[in-house]
């Protein structure tokens, strides 16, 4: 009886993970691995990690896919510009403030 319940729960959990959600999660993780080094150039490690989440939360799915293309290589100039553009959006700036990042570094120029 317990084995049937456990099997049912496993199947239910697997059904909750759609292929599209899995693809979105992989893209987000890849994009985060690109964004953190960019932000680490101007923010300390923990702040860069938190700021990356802010950037990802305010990036469109297309923007996340474009950023993720630079996974495993150093981000190109267009990727850096995209990250910085997302970082200067009002919602992203508000997210930064919740992390204690009250101003953008002067190096973040376009």
N, C-alpha and C positions, 0 to 999 in steps of 0.2 A: 504494500500500500504506500509506504513512504517513498519507495523507489519510483512509483508511478507519479506521485506528486512532484518529486524532484525532477523527473523527466519532463513533466508538463511545465514546470517553472523554467527549465532550461530552454525549451522550445519557445515559450512566451518571451523570454529575454532575447533570444535570437531573432524573433519576429520583430521586436522593437527596433532592432538595428537594421534599418533599410540600407540598401546599397548606396543610395544618394546621400544619406546621413554619414555613412562611412567615408564616402568620397569627400564630403565637406569637411569632416574631421581631419582627414589626412592633408587636405589642402591648407587648412588653418594651421596645423602643426608645421607644415613646410614653410608657410609664410612667416610664422613666428620665428622659425630658425633663421630666416633672412633678416627680419626686422630687428631682433635683439642686437646683433653686432652693429647695425647702423646706429641704433640709439646708444649703444655702449660707447660710441666715440664721444658722446657729449654728456652722458649720465652715468652715475655709478651703477654697478651690476644689478642690485635689487630694484632700483628705480627704473633701469632700462627694461627689466623683465616686466614690471607692472605697466610701464608705459606702452610696451608692445601689446599687451592685452587691450589697452585703451585704443590703440591704433587699429587693431584687428576688429574690435567691437564696432568701430565706426567706418570700416572699409566695406565696400560693396563686395558681393561674391566675385564679381569680375576683377575687382582690384586685388582681392586676396589671391586669385589665380595668377594674375600678372606678377605679383610679388613672389609667389611660390616658384615661379620659373627659375629664379636665381638660387634655388636650393643647392647646396654643396659647392657653390662658387662665391666669390666676393661679389656683392651686389653691384650692378652697373649703375651708371649715373641716372638713367631714367627711373630705375627702381628706387634709388635714394630720393629723387625728386618726388616720386609718387608717395613714398612714406612721409616725407616732410609736408607734402600738401595735405595728407590725411591728418597729420599731427596738428595742423593749424586750424582745423575745423572747430567751430564753437563747441560741439558736443565732445570732441576729443580733448580740447582744452579743459572743459569742465571735469572730465574724467581724470585728467592729470592733477587737477587741484585736489581731488579726493585722495591722491597719493602724496600730497605735499609738494608737488611740482608746481610752483606758482608763476614761473615765467619760463619762457623758452630761452635756451642758450643763444647767445649772440651768433654762434657759428651756424645757426639754422637760418641761413639766408638763401634767397632764390636768385 
